Amino acid sequence: MIKRSFIGLAKPRLEYELLEDIQPELVRVPTAKKVTLFLDSPFDPYIKRENDLLKIGDKVKTGQKLQLTGDSGAYVISTVTGTISSITSFISDLGRKQTAISIEAATEEAIDETFANQSKQPGIKNLLAFLEGAPGNPNLKFFSGTEKTIGTIAILGADKDLLPVTNQYFVKSKTDAIKSGIRVLKELTGVANIVIVVPQSLMQAAGATGVQVKVVDSQYPAALPLMVMKDVLGQVVPAGKTCEDLGVCFLSAEAVASIGSAYESGQLPISKTFTLIKKDGGKILVSARIGTSVKDVFDACNIAVKDNDRIIFGGIMTGSSAYSEELPVKSDTDAIIIQDSEEIPLTTDYPCINCGDCIRICPANMPVNMLVRLLEASQYEEAVDNYDLDSCVECGLCSYVCVSRIPIFQYIRMAKKELARIKTAEATNE
């Protein structure tokens, strides 16, 4: 729900959706004829490869771990049984280079038993080796012992953006799986301090997990990790630092449930649950195998797409537009939005008019009107030094209130990505 001041002087109050107000049905999408999985590693088709572990025509099983090379740590889990039909290079919306692996599904399914056999062995090795790309996209790299020391695991049972209700659904309906996941995390990571952060309406359900329950405010962007750190956990993350730098690792409720169900059943979870927001604003909870195309999802939900309709992966405030219905559901897809072409708000290149709305609404109190001028000119390092770019919590509120319809949030995301690329390049050259 969105509430605006009548005279426009006060901040608009944006309220998170609550599962109890929606009560959506769960639609299970049938297994697709083809799935596409993204391996977080670049692929160069012009390099001759003789020792690759994967080749076109290889047969794979459901739950099988797929890697391009033996010395690469990047992997994906096959979500179908079938034959690899293509291995191609893919560039994400922010320029990240990945490998797209397409698998033609077979009519009969065979389950790979590698995880079932190895999960009985103690230690964190199997958690890292098989579940980094599980539904909910658990952020497990920080438990490897080579990155940062984690002292607290915060399970996010609230949804970070405005319209999705995915994590709330897991807290309400998959309490046993979350409880199992918490037990596994305690045993394998050695982290004893685990809390779950939920809306007020889910306190009772969250209490059944056996860990400390924290309540998050109903006003956006209270459920973003950086805001939870400040308002709920009482720790302010300094500019340029992360939650993990302060010893706190955030995992979604779905990610913890995926870990729990994997160790309880001995089978890797392969289906992603997400909130589908239709053109009329109606919401459906959908379960589809990771790698299923958006087109297959829309067909299963009887949604017709016209020319110039917009597809968004993620929530309405922080999501990214997709250019094709062939793009697949990924492990971190918490929402998919379809907007009618006639209802899409336009962006412009009209200059900032210094109305001050972005400054008033910014939760980090940044001088956004000055910041955006440098970002438009690609002066990213100056934006960090002079106007606190690193303090941004990436809520998207500045774009939401911008009178000139400047895509400020997209400028900020691009700037942070470019700065990270520059730092990586400098470190490599050293």
C-alpha angles and dihedrals in degrees: 000000000000122000121189130190112253094227094037098235098109126066115268111249113226114194125202118242114252123218092225090058093052108032093187124192121246114241117195113209113218118246107280124235088236133021129192120210126193118223111202093230131087121255123207111196091194095062114092108239121195102154100046115136091217128054135168109272095032116138116232136186131222109272094019117144112238123202130167095215136010094238094053118093093202116103144157131205117237110240095194140036112246149082129311106244102177143006112196143159117262131189117204126220092273096044098263110154115229140161120247114211116192120198126193106218121234123223093241122053126223122189122222109228099199095104093043090056097043099040090073090066116092124245139060095275096095093046090058095038098054113016108050090099096039121132107290090032098248112217097229103150091091091065094060092091094237099084124042132338110252118205100166134039113203114198109208108216092167124078116250097216130052107255108033121093097181100118092042088056091055093049090050100041109022102046094134092053091049090049090052090047091053090052091050093047092051092049098044103035100034090226108139099177107081124159132179121218116206143155117271091257092062099049094107095048091046091050090065090068090073097233132103113286122218123189122225124207119257095232119095129274094024094106096058109111095241090052092046089053091055103035102031108024096033097233123120113212108222119233111278093019131101135222088254090057086063092047099258123121119192120213124178120240089245092053092053091046089051091053091048096048091046094057094040095051101028089231128107114243111244105175125086122210117209142158116257113204112200129209092265092051094256117142131220128183108227132192116200135158114263107262095036111137122244088239091060089049092051092047091053090050095043094243118153119208121208131195112286094016111138126234117199127192107210132009128331094257103044106015128117127234118244122218098205142034087224093072110109137235109261134202091262098045103123095162143013119198127195115198125193112242091237093055100049113119111231127234122213143192090231110137124253112272095200094241090151097224092124092052093049094051100040110113090205093052092234124166090244095170090062094038094057092056091061093043092053087055092047091242093144101156090050088051089057095046099042109025109029100251090164090060093066114116091198098237097143094226092127091061091044095058099033109127091199091051092234111169092235096159092054090050089053094049091048092048093052091048092051092048091051090050091051092050091049092050092049092049091049093051092050 
